[in-house]
Amino acid sequence: MSNPLYTGWQRILEGQGLEVAFTGMFIVFLALAAISFCIAMLPRVAAALGGMLPENPHNPTGTDSPQDEEAVAAAVGFALDEKNNHR
């Protein structure tokens, strides 16, 4: 009479546990190698696309002036002051 709740190496060997474990490790290794390859290729892809993309993106609205930045900073400062003083 065998015990159906036996554990340890015997159960792993009988149920092909080692084969499943090594297969899983191999799949994870391949996935990590593919991710590493993609990361390693990013500089080359960026260099190849660098000729097609503009260095300075065109701003069609023309809102990148120093005066606009000062106005935004003043509005943020005013909003924070109002929030802190009216609790």
Buried (B, 14 or more C-beta within 10 A) or exposed (E): EEEEEEEEEEEBEEEEEEEEEEEEEEEEEEEEEEEEEEEEEEEEEEEEEEEEEEEEEEEEEEEEEEEEEEEEEEEEEEEEEEEEEEE
